[in-house]
Amino acid sequence: MTLKTEAIVLKRMDFRETSRIVTFFTKDYGKLKGILKGIRKDHKKFGSSVDHFSLNDIIYYPSRQSDLHLVSHCDLRDGFLPIRGDIHKMLATEYVLELVDAMMPLEQGNRDIYQLMLDYLASVGTVRDFLKLICIFQIKVLLYSGFKPHLDSCLQCGGDISGQARFSLKSGGLICLRCKSKDGEVTLVFPGTVASILYIERNPWSRCLKLGLTERIKGQLLFILNNFLVFHLDRELKAMKYLNGRMTLK
């Protein structure tokens, strides 16, 4: 039996002398690992070199013994060339690939996240504000993966939050100023920060791109979302460390 699907390359590694192991995020089957035998020896064997974040049509034989499948065909559909000529765009995209790889389990389909990745790849080639794009992506990937923070009410008393509040990294939501925090990892958040997250959760990608975010709101969004992800993933993503040290996301 063979399966066919669209797939975005998350990461790849050389295997032995002629082959390559690739982690894809697919339209129909979620994240999966495949081996492309002979791709490094005979470049004409496949219609793609499986570069990072390239979009491909793949055909593969599912393995019953392991999570590594045999990819028999891989044809390039889109290489997203506008990204590849700019180191800043490349770094911002590597972060997105690493985030999806870290968050998503193997072989659990999620078309929302697949479409989110396509939307991001189409936008990052033309949009200058990389920080805004990353914030939008973080919020939506948390929403679509089921890990979105609780922002509709106070986690402890259930009351409405209309002004400034505290965000708990451990509990993953807001705590009003009336309640005494039970968590050590909390930070004050601006009302505009919460409103921006809720707006992004509730609106399509195209409308989110038009949302105006001040530098202060973007900075706080990045701080909260990064720390929330680090806490729940139990590690910091390598690409974000490099981004913070090498570039200003604007």
C-alpha positions as CSV (number, residue, x, y, z in Angstrom):
1,M,0.0,0.0,0.0
2,T,1.2,3.5,-0.8
3,L,0.0,6.9,0.5
4,K,0.2,10.2,-1.3
5,T,0.1,13.6,0.3
6,E,1.5,17.2,0.3
7,A,4.4,17.7,2.8
8,I,6.5,20.6,4.2
9,V,10.1,19.7,5.2
10,L,10.7,20.3,8.9
11,K,14.3,18.9,9.1
12,R,16.6,16.4,7.3
13,M,19.7,14.5,8.0
14,D,22.1,12.5,5.8
15,F,21.9,8.7,6.3
16,R,24.8,6.5,5.4
17,E,26.5,7.4,2.1
18,T,23.6,7.8,-0.3
19,S,20.3,8.4,1.6
20,R,18.6,11.0,3.6
21,I,16.1,10.9,6.5
22,V,13.5,13.7,6.4
23,T,10.9,14.8,8.9
24,F,7.8,16.1,7.1
25,F,4.6,17.8,8.2
26,T,2.0,16.5,5.9
27,K,-1.4,17.8,4.9
28,D,-3.2,14.5,5.6
29,Y,-1.2,12.5,8.1
30,G,0.6,15.1,10.3
31,K,4.3,14.8,11.2
32,L,6.0,11.8,9.8
33,K,9.6,10.6,9.1
34,G,10.7,9.1,5.8
35,I,13.8,7.8,4.3
36,L,14.7,8.7,0.7
37,K,17.1,6.0,-0.4
38,G,19.8,7.0,-3.0
39,I,18.8,10.7,-3.1
40,R,22.4,11.9,-2.5
41,K,23.9,9.5,-5.0
42,D,21.5,10.1,-7.9
43,H,20.0,13.6,-7.7
44,K,17.7,12.9,-10.6
45,K,16.0,10.1,-8.7
46,F,13.7,12.5,-7.0
47,G,12.2,15.8,-8.2
48,S,13.2,17.6,-5.0
49,S,16.3,18.0,-2.8
50,V,14.1,18.2,0.2
51,D,15.4,21.6,1.4
52,H,14.1,23.0,4.7
53,F,10.5,24.4,4.5
54,S,10.1,23.3,0.9
55,L,6.6,22.1,-0.2
56,N,6.6,18.7,-1.9
57,D,4.3,16.0,-3.2
58,I,5.4,12.7,-1.7
59,I,4.4,9.1,-2.1
60,Y,5.5,6.7,0.6
61,Y,5.2,3.1,1.9
62,P,4.0,3.1,5.5
63,S,6.1,0.8,7.7
64,R,4.4,-1.5,10.2
65,Q,7.6,-2.1,12.2
66,S,8.8,1.5,12.9
67,D,8.0,5.1,12.5
68,L,10.4,5.5,9.6
69,H,8.6,5.1,6.2
70,L,10.1,4.6,2.8
71,V,9.5,7.6,0.5
72,S,9.4,6.4,-3.1
73,H,8.6,9.8,-4.8
74,C,9.2,13.3,-3.8
75,D,8.5,16.2,-6.2
76,L,9.0,19.8,-5.4
77,R,5.9,22.0,-5.5
78,D,7.2,25.2,-4.0
79,G,10.7,26.2,-2.7
80,F,9.6,29.6,-1.3
81,L,12.5,31.3,-3.0
82,P,11.7,34.8,-1.6
83,I,12.7,33.5,1.8
84,R,16.0,31.9,0.8
85,G,17.7,35.1,-0.2
86,D,17.4,36.7,3.2
87,I,19.1,35.4,6.3
88,H,16.5,37.1,8.6
89,K,13.6,35.4,6.8
90,M,15.5,32.1,6.9
91,L,16.1,32.3,10.7
92,A,12.4,33.3,11.4
93,T,11.3,30.3,9.3
94,E,13.7,27.9,11.0
95,Y,12.1,28.8,14.3
96,V,8.6,27.9,13.0
97,L,9.9,24.6,11.7
98,E,11.5,23.7,15.0
99,L,8.4,24.8,17.0
100,V,6.1,22.6,15.0
101,D,8.5,19.7,15.2
102,A,8.7,20.1,19.0
103,M,5.0,20.4,19.6
104,M,3.4,17.9,17.3
105,P,3.4,14.1,17.8
106,L,4.1,11.7,15.0
107,E,1.3,10.8,12.6
108,Q,-1.6,12.8,14.0
109,G,-3.2,14.8,11.2
110,N,-3.9,18.5,11.8
111,R,-4.9,20.4,8.7
112,D,-5.3,23.6,10.6
113,I,-1.6,23.6,11.5
114,Y,-0.6,22.5,7.9
115,Q,-2.5,25.5,6.5
116,L,-1.1,27.7,9.1
117,M,2.4,26.8,8.0
118,L,1.5,27.5,4.4
119,D,0.1,30.9,5.4
120,Y,3.3,31.7,7.3
121,L,5.6,30.6,4.4
122,A,3.6,32.7,1.9
123,S,3.7,35.8,4.2
124,V,7.3,35.8,5.5
125,G,8.6,36.3,2.0
126,T,6.9,39.7,1.7
127,V,6.2,41.0,5.3
128,R,8.9,43.0,7.0
129,D,7.7,42.6,10.5
130,F,9.0,39.2,11.5
131,L,8.2,39.6,15.1
132,K,4.6,40.2,14.4
133,L,4.4,37.1,12.1
134,I,6.1,34.9,14.8
135,C,3.7,36.1,17.5
136,I,0.7,35.4,15.2
137,F,2.1,31.9,14.4
138,Q,2.7,31.1,18.1
139,I,-0.8,32.1,19.2
140,K,-2.4,30.1,16.4
141,V,-0.3,27.0,16.7
142,L,-1.1,26.9,20.5
143,L,-4.8,27.2,19.6
144,Y,-4.8,24.5,16.9
145,S,-2.7,22.1,18.9
146,G,-5.0,22.3,22.0
147,F,-2.5,24.1,24.3
148,K,-3.9,27.7,24.1
149,P,-3.6,29.7,27.3
150,H,-6.8,30.5,29.3
151,L,-7.5,34.1,28.9
152,D,-11.3,34.4,29.1
153,S,-11.4,34.6,32.9
154,C,-9.4,34.3,36.1
155,L,-8.0,30.8,36.6
156,Q,-8.6,30.9,40.4
157,C,-11.9,32.7,41.0
158,G,-13.5,32.5,37.5
159,G,-14.2,36.2,37.5
160,D,-14.0,38.4,34.4
161,I,-10.8,40.3,33.7
162,S,-11.2,43.8,32.4
163,G,-7.9,45.4,33.3
164,Q,-4.4,44.4,34.1
165,A,-3.8,40.8,35.2
166,R,-1.0,38.4,35.8
167,F,-0.1,35.5,33.5
168,S,0.8,32.1,35.0
169,L,3.3,30.1,33.0
170,K,2.6,27.0,35.1
171,S,-1.2,27.1,34.9
172,G,-1.3,28.6,31.4
173,G,-3.6,31.4,31.9
174,L,-4.6,34.7,33.6
175,I,-4.9,35.4,37.3
176,C,-6.7,38.6,38.3
177,L,-5.2,41.1,40.7
178,R,-7.8,40.3,43.3
179,C,-6.5,36.7,43.7
180,K,-3.3,35.7,45.5
181,S,-1.2,33.8,43.0
182,K,-0.4,30.2,43.9
183,D,2.3,30.0,41.2
184,G,5.7,31.5,41.4
185,E,6.1,32.0,37.6
186,V,3.8,34.9,36.9
187,T,4.2,38.2,35.0
188,L,2.0,41.3,34.7
189,V,0.3,41.7,31.3
190,F,-1.2,44.7,29.7
191,P,-4.9,44.6,28.6
192,G,-3.8,45.2,25.1
193,T,-1.7,42.1,25.1
194,V,-4.6,39.9,26.1
195,A,-6.9,41.6,23.6
196,S,-4.3,41.0,20.8
197,I,-4.1,37.3,21.6
198,L,-7.9,36.9,21.7
199,Y,-8.2,38.8,18.4
200,I,-5.6,36.5,16.7
201,E,-7.3,33.4,18.0
202,R,-10.7,34.4,16.6
203,N,-9.7,35.8,13.2
204,P,-8.3,34.3,10.0
205,W,-4.6,34.8,9.1
206,S,-5.2,37.5,6.5
207,R,-7.1,39.7,9.0
208,C,-4.4,39.1,11.7
209,L,-1.8,40.5,9.3
210,K,-3.6,43.8,9.4
211,L,-3.7,44.0,13.2
212,G,-1.7,46.9,14.5
213,L,0.7,45.9,17.3
214,T,2.8,48.4,19.3
215,E,6.4,47.6,20.0
216,R,5.6,47.2,23.7
217,I,2.7,44.8,22.9
218,K,4.9,42.8,20.5
219,G,7.7,42.6,23.1
220,Q,5.3,41.4,25.8
221,L,3.7,38.9,23.5
222,L,7.0,37.4,22.6
223,F,8.1,37.3,26.2
224,I,4.9,35.5,27.4
225,L,4.6,33.1,24.5
226,N,8.2,32.1,24.5
227,N,8.3,31.5,28.2
228,F,5.0,29.7,28.1
229,L,6.3,27.4,25.3
230,V,9.6,26.8,27.1
231,F,7.8,25.9,30.3
232,H,5.5,23.3,28.6
233,L,8.1,22.0,26.2
234,D,10.7,21.8,29.0
235,R,13.3,23.3,26.7
236,E,14.2,26.4,24.8
237,L,14.2,26.2,21.0
238,K,17.6,26.6,19.4
239,A,16.4,28.8,16.6
240,M,14.9,31.4,19.0
241,K,18.2,31.7,20.9
242,Y,19.9,32.4,17.6
243,L,17.3,34.9,16.6
244,N,17.6,36.8,19.8
245,G,21.3,37.0,19.5
246,R,21.8,37.8,15.8
247,M,18.9,40.0,14.6
248,T,16.1,42.4,15.4
249,L,12.8,41.0,14.3
250,K,11.3,43.9,12.4
